[in-house]
Amino acid sequence: MSTLPPECEQLLVSGYVLGNLSPAEALLFNEMLADNHQLAEQVEAMQQTLDLVYNPHQVPPPDSLRERILAVANTQQIAPTAKPSSKIRATTSSKLSKIFGAIALLTIAFLSIANYRLWRSVQTADIAKVSDQKTYLLEGKDFPRTQAKLIVNPNQLKATLIAQNLPPLPPNKVYALWTVVGKDVPYTTDQKGAILTAVFQVNKAGNFAQEVAVPQPHLESRTIKKIALTVEDISAPQNHTGSIFMATGD
């Protein structure tokens, strides 16, 4: 369950419906939706409101409108060559202004509906992209409150790396994240069948969050055996001398 303040949740709901959340915000909000059905109800309510704004219910014209239009048309047919008086010209000008105004309003309405449909298609595409993402959760048996998460977008070979409550390291040490695929694969790996994916240090609270690039095996996630975290020397983290501190499936 989310512990965000209500005003923050409302901003996320609005951003989700309008389709202007950042990738990290979208991931966070989708996780919140899975845990809180009330948020889904808020999304539905706001979506219905937006639908009414862009696509209002059609209101049929009054029955007398057709008769008035026919009456004007018959009058014009009866005296087509008569020179209109200034009063008639003013009345006709007023009616034409109203007609052109109505046409302009209809044009704006059609453009608004077209824009809304385009926005909906883009939003649907964004949701599909989010559904393609894969999340790896790393945990350590000896540190139950310690957690690391790698949220991968395989289409772009990018990921969001989030670490929480990791022990801060000495200045000469860093955390190294590995994509472990084994040795009998068509990828360049180290002697342990792993590919160095990210190197980072946490802040004083033990937290870290950043977008990182991921290696090619993430295009085909079934080739990945695990995601692991080790502690390495800052001068040569690629040597992979540390033992696994956290990993998926532990």
Phi, psi and omega in degrees: 000137182290145177250017180289149175299153182304322181293327177291319177299319181295322177296321178293320178299312180298315180296324179294315182292321181279348177076029181242024175282148173287163179305318180293319178294321179296319178296315179299315184290325177296324176293321178295321179298323181293335183258347188222103182291338179294326176296322178297323178294322177295320178298316181296318180296316180291325178295319179296321178297317179295322178299320180293326180292316184274337185222069183293160177296138180287135179250118182293147179292155179296152182298329183289344183296318180298318180296320180295319179296317179295322180296317178297318180296318180296321179298318180292327180287325182292317182234069183289333184262356182293139180282118184291142176286168179297327180293317179294319179299320179295318180295316179297318179299319179297317180295319178297321178299318179295319181296313179296324177296319179295320178297318179297319179296319178296319179298316179298319180298315180296319178296320179297317179296318179297316178297320180295317179296321177298316179299319180297321180293322178294319180297318179298320178295321179295320179296322179296322178296318179298322181293338179282346184288149181238135182249129176250125180253121181256133179222154177241136183297323184275354181226080186297332181272352181273135184211144173225144184224134177242113182255109191258134168256097187294335182293331182247000183053044175232158181209157172255121180258123181234124178236141182224136174062029174280144178296128175300143185257161172298159183302334183268008181237153177219159171274138178239128179260132185238141168260111185264120182237352184091178185264330184271059180222157182279046179229155177277117182233172174273189184293346179258011179072028183239156177239125179295124187250322180201150176231130184204166172233148181267165177278187184297331179277356179085022184246156179202139176209127182193152174277135182228158173274145179241153183286170187301328179305340180289348171292333181230084190299337181292343178280351183270125180276319177193164171249128187231157180232130178230169174252126186231166174289137183296334182283336182207066181295336181292347179291338174055054181265344182280156176274162184293125180267319177214155179199163173288142177084000178286000000 
